[in-house]
Amino acid sequence: MSSLRSVRLAAVLALAAAATACVPAEPGTSPGASLRSPATPPPAGGEAGAPLLDLLLVQPEDVHFRGMRRVELGPEGAARVHREEVACDGEGRFHLEPLEVLEGADDPELTLLLETGRSAYSFRYRDLRIDDPERFFANHVVTEDPVATTVAGRAAIRLAVRRRAESPLRWTLDVDAATGLLLGFEERADDERVLSVAFESIEFGGDLGGLPLGEHLFPRTPLEASLPLEPQLGHKVLEPGLLPPGFALRDTCCIHPNPAKPEESWVRMEFSDGLSRVVLLQRPQDSSSLLNGSAQGSVRVDGAGAWTFVTGSLDGHEIVLGGKCAEVHLLELLQSAL
């Protein structure tokens, strides 16, 4: 399996269309047990505080809001900065639209065009979200900052996060103390900033009229992950047996970019460690190699921020694999599927 460091990231991103220190739990307790007490300080406006673990269960699609965010891609002093509008109706539909480039882009119009094209990816994968709090606490060391924090005029709970397994990644999360919405976050790798996103203004429960809200998902068919996939699909499937440390299978389905052409459908597997995700897309490409059992092919590897992408063909399948993991872990995942 060869590795070529060249990939067209726009296509990849479109397909790949989250006062106490939390230490390892005592025996017999759940990893997040120490954060079930009410969060402090209570949020502005007199609302009652909520248990932090309950707040972390909240997904942005579950909150009705509209706001403006500042996005900084890259290290301090050399970042590409733009402003975007984001809104959700609380029922699973959202809107994300880049509005203006503020600095760091040679061609602002092209930058806005590219950011618009990957808006669904940005909402679901660029933005952090805690999709499984118990797994999140099992795989990460979390420290809550006792100093009061505000973002866009909202009281927030600031969390410093790092993986328990060795990793260059570190995160700072600012969680809204009333709703659980992530108001801001910073991602760093090897102590260099990769990404910073923060609300500049936000309104909850307001009018969303005129915004093109949607789920922005291809049609999909759920698959039963506890059963062999080949009989469900009628063709061979690459099923990884070795995952990056702390990751577990979260979802398996078929996505249909063009329902009228089943041959263009992809098998999609998503793995998560509670905060970061790895996504594997695959579809049969060459039936002859499926029949003769060969494991030939070639892949190319590239990075975008904290993400590593692997694309190419392998064992008769076209594959797209992406995640916030080291290249070696992603290549081991693919090797284990052969």
VOVEX-689083 format. One line per 3 residues: number of its first residue (from 1); their letters; for each residue y, x, z of C-alpha. Coordinates in Angstrom, 1 decimal. Last residue first. Layout:
N
NUM = a = Y X Z | ... .
This chain:
338
338 = las = -6.5 -8.2 4.5 | -4.5 -10.0 7.2 | -4.5 -7.0 9.6 .
335 = qll = -2.7 -4.9 7.0 | 0.1 -7.4 6.8 | 0.7 -7.4 10.5 .
332 = ell = 0.4 -3.6 10.6 | 3.1 -3.5 8.0 | 5.4 -5.7 10.1 .
329 = hve = 4.8 -3.6 13.2 | 5.5 -0.3 11.4 | 8.7 -1.7 9.9 .
326 = ack = 10.1 -2.3 13.4 | 10.7 -5.9 14.3 | 13.5 -8.5 14.0 .
323 = ggl = 11.6 -10.3 11.2 | 10.9 -10.8 7.6 | 7.9 -11.1 5.3 .
320 = vie = 7.9 -12.3 1.7 | 4.6 -12.3 -0.1 | 3.2 -12.9 -3.6 .
317 = hgd = -0.5 -13.0 -3.2 | -3.4 -11.5 -5.1 | -4.3 -9.0 -2.3 .
314 = lsg = -0.7 -8.0 -1.9 | 2.4 -8.6 -3.9 | 6.0 -7.7 -3.0 .
311 = tvf = 8.5 -8.2 -0.2 | 8.9 -6.7 3.3 | 12.1 -7.4 5.2 .
308 = twa = 13.3 -5.8 8.4 | 16.0 -7.7 10.4 | 18.4 -6.1 12.9 .
305 = gag = 21.2 -5.8 10.3 | 19.6 -6.2 6.9 | 16.7 -3.8 6.4 .
302 = dvr = 14.5 -2.9 3.4 | 10.8 -2.6 2.6 | 9.0 -2.8 -0.7 .
299 = vsg = 5.5 -3.9 -1.3 | 2.7 -2.9 -3.6 | -0.6 -4.5 -4.5 .
296 = qas = -4.4 -4.0 -4.1 | -6.6 -5.6 -1.6 | -9.4 -6.4 -4.0 .
293 = gnl = -11.9 -9.2 -3.2 | -13.0 -9.7 -6.8 | -12.1 -13.4 -6.9 .
290 = lss = -8.7 -13.2 -5.2 | -7.9 -10.3 -7.5 | -8.6 -12.4 -10.5 .
287 = sdq = -6.6 -15.4 -9.2 | -3.3 -13.5 -9.3 | -0.3 -15.0 -7.6 .
284 = prq = -1.4 -17.1 -4.6 | 1.5 -17.9 -2.3 | 2.9 -16.3 0.8 .
281 = llv = 5.7 -16.6 3.2 | 5.6 -14.8 6.6 | 8.3 -15.3 9.2 .
278 = vrs = 8.9 -13.2 12.3 | 11.1 -14.6 15.0 | 13.3 -13.4 17.8 .
275 = lgd = 14.1 -15.3 21.0 | 10.9 -16.7 22.5 | 8.6 -14.0 21.1 .
272 = sfe = 8.1 -16.0 17.9 | 5.8 -16.2 14.9 | 6.4 -18.4 11.9 .
269 = mrv = 3.8 -18.9 9.1 | 4.8 -20.4 5.7 | 2.4 -21.1 2.9 .
266 = wse = 4.5 -21.3 -0.2 | 4.6 -24.0 -3.0 | 5.4 -22.9 -6.6 .
263 = epk = 2.0 -23.9 -7.9 | 2.6 -27.4 -6.5 | 5.2 -28.0 -9.3 .
260 = apn = 6.8 -31.4 -8.9 | 7.5 -30.7 -5.2 | 9.8 -27.9 -6.2 .
257 = phi = 10.8 -25.8 -3.2 | 7.6 -27.1 -1.5 | 6.9 -25.6 1.9 .
254 = cct = 3.4 -25.5 3.3 | 3.0 -25.3 7.1 | 2.2 -23.1 10.1 .
251 = drl = 4.3 -23.0 13.3 | 4.7 -20.9 16.5 | 2.1 -18.1 16.2 .
248 = afg = 2.6 -15.6 19.0 | 4.8 -12.5 19.4 | 4.9 -10.3 22.5 .
245 = ppl = 4.1 -7.1 20.8 | 4.1 -7.5 16.9 | 1.1 -9.4 15.7 .
242 = lgp = -2.4 -8.3 14.7 | -4.8 -10.9 13.3 | -2.7 -11.9 10.3 .
239 = elv = -4.0 -14.7 8.1 | -3.7 -14.0 4.3 | -4.8 -17.3 2.7 .
236 = khg = -7.6 -17.9 0.2 | -7.5 -21.1 -1.7 | -8.3 -24.8 -1.2 .
233 = lqp = -5.4 -25.5 1.1 | -7.1 -27.1 4.2 | -10.4 -25.2 3.6 .
230 = elp = -8.5 -21.9 3.5 | -6.4 -22.6 6.6 | -9.2 -22.3 9.2 .
227 = lsa = -8.4 -24.7 12.1 | -6.2 -24.1 15.1 | -3.1 -23.8 12.8 .
224 = elp = -3.4 -27.3 11.6 | -1.0 -27.4 8.6 | 2.2 -29.4 8.3 .
221 = trp = 3.4 -30.2 4.7 | 7.0 -29.4 3.9 | 9.9 -30.6 1.9 .
218 = flh = 12.5 -27.8 1.7 | 15.0 -27.9 4.6 | 18.8 -28.2 4.6 .
215 = egl = 18.7 -30.6 7.6 | 21.9 -32.3 6.4 | 25.6 -32.8 7.1 .
212 = plg = 28.1 -32.8 4.2 | 31.2 -33.2 6.4 | 33.6 -36.0 5.6 .
209 = gld = 33.2 -37.8 8.9 | 32.2 -35.5 11.8 | 34.3 -37.3 14.4 .
206 = ggf = 34.1 -35.8 17.8 | 31.3 -35.6 20.4 | 32.1 -32.0 21.5 .
203 = eis = 35.0 -30.0 20.2 | 35.1 -26.2 19.7 | 37.5 -23.4 19.1 .
200 = efa = 37.2 -19.7 18.7 | 33.4 -19.8 18.8 | 31.7 -16.4 18.9 .
197 = vsl = 29.4 -14.4 16.7 | 28.8 -10.6 16.9 | 26.4 -8.6 14.9 .
194 = vre = 24.9 -5.2 14.6 | 26.7 -3.4 17.4 | 25.5 0.1 18.1 .
191 = dda = 23.7 0.8 21.3 | 20.4 1.7 19.5 | 20.6 -1.8 18.1 .
188 = ree = 23.1 -4.3 19.4 | 23.4 -8.1 19.1 | 26.3 -10.0 20.5 .
185 = fgl = 26.4 -13.7 21.3 | 28.8 -16.6 21.5 | 29.0 -20.3 22.4 .
182 = llg = 25.2 -20.9 22.6 | 25.0 -24.6 23.4 | 23.4 -25.3 26.8 .
179 = taa = 25.6 -28.4 27.2 | 27.5 -27.9 30.5 | 27.3 -24.2 31.2 .
176 = dvd = 27.8 -23.2 27.6 | 25.6 -20.1 27.1 | 27.2 -16.7 26.4 .
173 = ltw = 24.4 -14.4 25.3 | 24.5 -10.6 25.2 | 21.7 -8.9 23.4 .
170 = rlp = 19.9 -5.6 23.2 | 17.6 -4.2 20.5 | 16.3 -0.6 20.4 .
167 = sea = 12.8 -1.8 21.5 | 10.1 -0.8 24.0 | 8.4 -3.9 25.2 .
164 = rrr = 10.2 -5.7 28.0 | 12.8 -6.8 25.5 | 16.4 -6.8 26.4 .
161 = val = 18.9 -9.5 27.5 | 22.2 -9.6 29.2 | 23.1 -13.2 30.0 .
158 = ria = 26.6 -14.7 30.4 | 26.9 -18.3 31.6 | 29.9 -20.1 30.0 .
155 = arg = 32.8 -22.1 31.1 | 34.5 -23.5 27.9 | 38.0 -22.6 26.7 .
152 = avt = 36.8 -21.1 23.4 | 34.5 -18.9 25.4 | 34.8 -18.5 29.2 .
149 = tav = 33.1 -16.2 31.6 | 32.9 -16.2 35.4 | 31.5 -12.9 36.8 .
146 = pde = 28.0 -13.2 38.2 | 26.4 -11.8 35.0 | 22.9 -13.1 34.6 .
143 = tvv = 20.3 -10.5 33.9 | 17.3 -11.1 31.6 | 14.3 -8.9 31.0 .
140 = hna = 12.4 -10.2 28.0 | 8.9 -11.0 26.9 | 7.7 -13.5 29.6 .
137 = ffr = 11.2 -14.9 30.0 | 11.4 -15.8 26.3 | 7.8 -17.0 26.3 .
134 = epd = 8.8 -19.5 29.0 | 12.1 -20.4 27.3 | 10.5 -21.1 23.9 .
131 = dir = 12.9 -21.5 20.9 | 15.7 -19.5 22.4 | 18.3 -19.3 19.6 .
128 = ldr = 20.2 -16.5 18.0 | 22.2 -17.1 14.9 | 21.1 -15.1 11.8 .
125 = yrf = 17.9 -17.1 11.6 | 18.5 -20.8 11.6 | 22.3 -21.1 11.0 .
122 = sya = 22.6 -18.0 8.9 | 19.5 -18.9 6.8 | 21.0 -22.3 6.1 .
119 = srg = 24.4 -20.7 5.2 | 22.8 -18.2 2.8 | 24.5 -19.4 -0.4 .
116 = tel = 27.8 -19.9 1.5 | 27.7 -16.3 2.7 | 27.1 -15.0 -0.8 .
113 = llt = 30.0 -17.0 -2.2 | 32.3 -16.1 0.7 | 31.5 -12.4 0.1 .
110 = lep = 32.1 -12.8 -3.7 | 35.5 -14.2 -3.0 | 36.4 -11.6 -0.4 .
107 = dda = 35.6 -8.7 -2.8 | 36.2 -5.3 -1.0 | 35.2 -6.9 2.3 .
104 = gel = 36.2 -5.5 5.7 | 38.6 -8.0 7.0 | 39.4 -11.7 7.6 .
101 = vel = 37.2 -13.4 5.0 | 37.8 -17.1 4.9 | 36.0 -20.4 5.2 .
98 = pel = 32.3 -19.8 5.6 | 30.6 -23.3 5.8 | 27.9 -24.4 8.2 .
95 = hfr = 26.9 -28.1 8.4 | 24.2 -29.6 10.6 | 21.6 -32.3 10.9 .
92 = geg = 19.0 -32.5 13.7 | 20.2 -35.6 15.5 | 23.0 -34.1 17.7 .
89 = dca = 25.4 -34.4 14.8 | 25.9 -30.6 14.3 | 29.0 -28.7 13.1 .
86 = vee = 29.9 -25.2 12.0 | 33.1 -23.9 10.5 | 33.2 -20.2 9.5 .
83 = rhv = 35.6 -17.2 9.9 | 34.8 -13.8 8.4 | 34.6 -10.2 9.5 .
80 = raa = 32.9 -7.3 7.7 | 32.6 -4.7 10.4 | 33.6 -1.0 10.3 .
77 = gep = 35.7 -0.6 13.5 | 33.0 -2.0 15.8 | 29.6 -1.9 14.1 .
74 = gle = 28.4 -4.5 11.5 | 28.8 -8.2 10.8 | 31.6 -9.8 12.7 .
71 = vrr = 31.6 -13.6 12.7 | 34.4 -15.7 14.2 | 33.5 -19.3 14.8 .
68 = mgr = 35.3 -22.6 14.3 | 34.0 -25.8 15.9 | 32.3 -29.2 15.6 .
65 = fhv = 29.9 -30.7 18.2 | 27.0 -33.1 18.8 | 24.2 -31.1 20.4 .
62 = dep = 20.5 -31.4 19.6 | 20.8 -29.3 16.4 | 22.1 -26.4 18.5 .
59 = qvl = 18.8 -26.3 20.4 | 18.7 -26.9 24.2 | 15.8 -25.5 26.1 .
56 = lld = 18.0 -22.8 27.5 | 20.0 -25.3 29.4 | 16.9 -26.6 31.2 .
53 = llp = 16.0 -23.0 32.2 | 19.6 -22.6 33.5 | 19.3 -25.5 35.8 .
50 = aga = 22.4 -27.7 35.2 | 25.9 -27.6 36.7 | 27.6 -30.9 37.3 .
47 = egg = 30.7 -31.7 35.1 | 34.0 -31.2 36.8 | 36.1 -30.4 33.8 .
44 = app = 35.2 -26.7 33.8 | 31.6 -25.8 34.2 | 30.0 -25.1 37.7 .
41 = pta = 29.8 -21.5 38.6 | 26.9 -21.3 38.8 | 23.6 -22.5 37.3 .
38 = psr = 21.5 -24.8 39.4 | 18.2 -23.3 40.5 | 15.4 -23.1 37.9 .
35 = lsa = 16.2 -19.5 37.1 | 13.8 -17.9 39.5 | 10.9 -19.8 37.9 .
32 = gps = 11.4 -18.4 34.4 | 8.3 -16.1 34.3 | 6.1 -18.8 35.9 .
29 = tgp = 4.7 -18.1 39.3 | 1.2 -17.3 40.5 | 1.7 -13.6 40.7 .
26 = eap = 5.4 -12.8 41.1 | 7.4 -13.0 37.9 | 8.5 -9.9 36.1 .
23 = vca = 12.2 -9.4 36.8 | 15.0 -11.9 36.1 | 18.2 -10.5 37.7 .
20 = taa = 20.3 -13.0 39.5 | 24.0 -14.0 39.4 | 17.9 -18.6 18.9 .
17 = aal = 15.4 -20.0 3.9 | 13.4 -16.7 4.7 | 13.5 -17.8 1.2 .
14 = alv = 17.2 -17.7 0.7 | 17.5 -14.5 2.7 | 14.9 -12.8 0.4 .
11 = aal = 16.7 -13.9 -2.7 | 20.1 -12.6 -1.5 | 18.5 -9.5 -0.2 .
8 = rvs = 17.4 -8.1 -3.5 | 15.1 -5.4 -2.3 | 14.8 -1.6 -2.5 .
5 = rls = 13.2 0.8 -0.2 | 9.8 1.1 -1.9 | 6.7 1.1 0.3 .
2 = sm = 3.2 1.6 -1.1 | 0.0 0.0 0.0 .
